[in-house]
């Protein structure tokens, strides 16, 4: 009996496993405690924290019916990726209408310029006609002066019975013809001058039309630019890299300009918001 008890006691002394494991646990626990303590002297921890990021809403610039939704929740997108597509038929028609209006305005401008060119030519022709008539009037005045001289001389000769009545009447007729010729030329000059004035007024009016046509062309071009811009808005694209969140739109749905459809969480602007106690701040 004593031998058996002695053997059991000796067996316990010879088995060091339990002691080794216990020692390791004590050493490991001590090392962890010391490390934790040292870390706590220079660092603070908190469970009251959350991850935040910049979020941009996806908002259409125009109203329309949705034809395609190319993204879903939690999908990663790159800047420029197409997110949704709107029905663009009405906007294409508006572009075509604006282009047709511009073509009409250009045609009106060309017509006005052609009229101006013709008016300038007519003014030049009328002025030339006036100058020609002035020269003819001067020549007619010379002829009238001669005819008047002949008439006066023949009148005296007829009184003296030096010439016949027929000769006197011929001199009188020549004088009257010269007077009528001057009257006709003066009338023609007045008509040519009036025509010149009328053409000048028309030319001024056409010049105003050219100014109006130029302004109309600029306006129509602006309308085309606006129509094309609205057409481009029928394709809504991502403005930055990120993660799609809360998609709330589907094909066939009518959306308004400025309506928030879903969000893009920026992938390049993520941070952590941690809340610490006031007593922890002196170790941070």
Steps between C-alpha positions, in 0.01 A plus 500: 500500500775743586682408181188578288451841665865578451479411130194727450673789671815452299290484176345836567839653561644353185209633265581871424235557223250667723764722655635599156156585363418699808827683474442585138155631579637716777782634281267560203240670714764715658643597163153584365419703808826691484457565124144613552607729779786649298269550201240669720760751617527644145179393324127514558236259372128545451207293383302814409620549141364483147623519142384804298545614140395774259167420337372660179135470397429407138264772375383535136515844340190440285166323529410190302416132493771255607590249230801334666637457852854367467597475867383331818565535872861451617636507145837666450510762224767715342473867414322533164317166521139513379254468789158553340368588153191712430276495193674745264250518211341830603841655551621383158195668343580823684854494363369445146247782540770736623726406207214561254434841657869583465495401132202732444679785676811446286284499185337827607842653557625393158184637338542831680863522391401430139235772519757740640733427210219560251399820679854634484510424128165677450621802694811518285288470183259771618784737586656438159164574337472828692850600393422414137178702509686794655739495204205480258331793675813710464514416129127577467552837667761585241259396224224710660732798520578469130135445413406807706764708322372381162141567602578856610694570183235343276232691686665832410559388144138396467385839624718659233350258246850370432401136550189306434241394757607141449858580596382685810273213600789255459714708737213517749444124480872436555492719813190323634654158429814593694286617794299177499819294484631669812168444678505130405858462620421675830209261552722200425760634743240531775379146436857365510570691821182362660595150392845547653345613828256209502776249435711659774212466747454138395872439541490641854202279582682195365807593705279490809367162386858374477558608860182323608598189302845497662344522846252227406782271389681549831179427687427187295855376555454549873176302481682219317771493765237486776307225320815293450596551863159375615536205264831412665326508838287200396804290590576534872861410582703457818681815603760311707616152594291337768244251622134515396254528788120494535394472135141625490415512129394253234438497121174662394495734796455874434751708691520873558800726461670529838348178637746295709514148354777335705845575637864439420726447803843640415771237503780755530367687803445256790583570865424378854309705757596383853355636824728509809438602856644828620731315740656315206606810309820567697649175372426568134 
